[in-house]
Amino acid sequence: MIDFIKFSSKYFVRSMDERDADRILALCRGNSLFYEYAQAEPTLEQVLGDLRISPPGVDMQDKYYLGFFDGKTLVAVMDIIDGYPEPSIAFIGFFMVDAALQGRGNGSFIIMETEEYLRSIGKTAIRLGIDSDNPQSNAFWRKNGFFTIAEVDNEGHTILLAEKSFD
């Protein structure tokens, strides 16, 4: 089990749920570039679905949809699965920083501290998917030490499966 409060020394981290959907949606709507490349629009239904969905065979107790707060300001959201696709790996299903706070190291700081915590509890890697067409996402994850391990076709759209190993 993940103690997500330890994901950050700078931000207050808490679990997000349906009551937070409007806040999450507002953060998502500010990131139009992400949704342009994803060929989608952020909607309340999409946010509510993201809060409830997990990969096949994954128990919802291993899914954490988290908000990172600076005071009352939602700085970032992260959807992370503990032990997927194998017990020693954590999978980030979604990570987004408020567009107004991007480019200042906030996202990288959150990922660095999350990595430090996961390593301290015995995880060996973090995995995630990157939209192959999104240069901003590609640059962010590469800058943070993630490397492509596979390409996955998702309904005619290529997703890069990326990983950062702690070895």
Stockholm file with secondary structure:
# STOCKHOLM 1.0

chainA/1-167         MIDFIKFSSKYFVRSMDERDADRILALCRGNSLFYEYAQAEPTLEQVLGDLRISPPGVDMQDKYYLGFFDGKTLVAVMDIIDGYPEPSIAFIGFFMVDAALQGRGNGSFIIMETEEYLRSIGKTAIRLGIDSDNPQSNAFWRKNGFFTIAEVDNEGHTILLAEKSFD
#=GR chainA/1-167 SS CCCGGGGCSSSEEEECCGGGHHHHHHHHHTCHHHHHHHTCCCCHHHHHHHHHCCCTTCCGGGEEEEEEEETTEEEEEEEEEETCSSTTEEEEEEEEECGGGTTTTHHHHHHHHHHHHHHHTTCCEEEEEEETTCHHHHHHHHHTTCEEEEEEEETTEEEEEEEEECC
#=GC SS_cons         CCCGGGGCSSSEEEECCGGGHHHHHHHHHTCHHHHHHHTCCCCHHHHHHHHHCCCTTCCGGGEEEEEEEETTEEEEEEEEEETCSSTTEEEEEEEEECGGGTTTTHHHHHHHHHHHHHHHTTCCEEEEEEETTCHHHHHHHHHTTCEEEEEEEETTEEEEEEEEECC
//
